[in-house]
Amino acid sequence: MIWTTRPRSDGAGGLAYWTQGSGPALILIHGVGLRAEAWAAMMPALAGHFTVYALDLPGHGFSPRAGETDLGDYTARAGAFIDALQEPVCLAGHSMGAMIALALGAKKPRQISGVAAISAIYRRSPDAAQAVQARAKALQKADAPDPTATLERWFGNAPQGDGKQAAEACRAWLSDADPAGYAAAYSVFAHHDGPSDDDLRNLTCPTLFMTGGQDPNSTAEMSEEMAARCPRGRCVVLEDAAHMLPMTHPDAAVDAILSTFKTSAP
């Protein structure tokens, strides 16, 4: 099974990770409620070009929490992982992971040689901000929240084929997630409005903004606006994809990442 749990190693920043491949370093950072295996459909192709490190965020998978309360706390732990590698790295992040990747790219321009932000948010509308913050508040009160509504936002009402299998994997991960870790990360995600314009201007490496045309929350317009503010920004919109495009459209995501980072096979 593609979504089977992989063996982990313990890395700097107290982050567990799954690694595969050879070549320059590429770090993958998943979204809220997920885990390293969310990249499993992309891992084999990426591992042909990079040494890939798929991280578990704090409070997710096998990475313990350490009292994280804002995006800077999550970014600091991923930054410690990067520092320990002692080499330039590329970053790819999905959803909240995209927010972390963008923050690191702006903060560590000498260490980050490329950033891919998939399903990132930027300047939510007042209605969207109110809705996501209400969901975050509800998670604070639920020991084991029903993931059905979340999966409908991520995949649509009736995913088919590979999308159905991906949705089932996400249901299991969300159901098994540490409630406190999930709620803490979701609260940070809900109260953050995306990268600042200064951070976007400071992203001098090749930067990909990729989202699905069917994603009502990480919209195409958001990715287009962020790409326009980056010196080397690029926007790719998959019209038939929703929020979970790394799981449902892995080949297109890999192609966009490789072409942005201008990496060739060994």
PyMOL commands that set and color helices and strands:
alter all, ss='L'
color gray80, all
select helices_A, chain A and resi 12-14+36-39+43-47+71-85+96-107+126-139+148-155+162-176+179-190+197-201+220-229+245-248+250-261
alter helices_A, ss='H'
color red, helices_A
select strands_A, chain A and resi 9-11+15-21+25-29+51-55+89-94+112-118+207-212+233-238
alter strands_A, ss='S'
color yellow, strands_A
deselect
rebuild
show_as cartoon
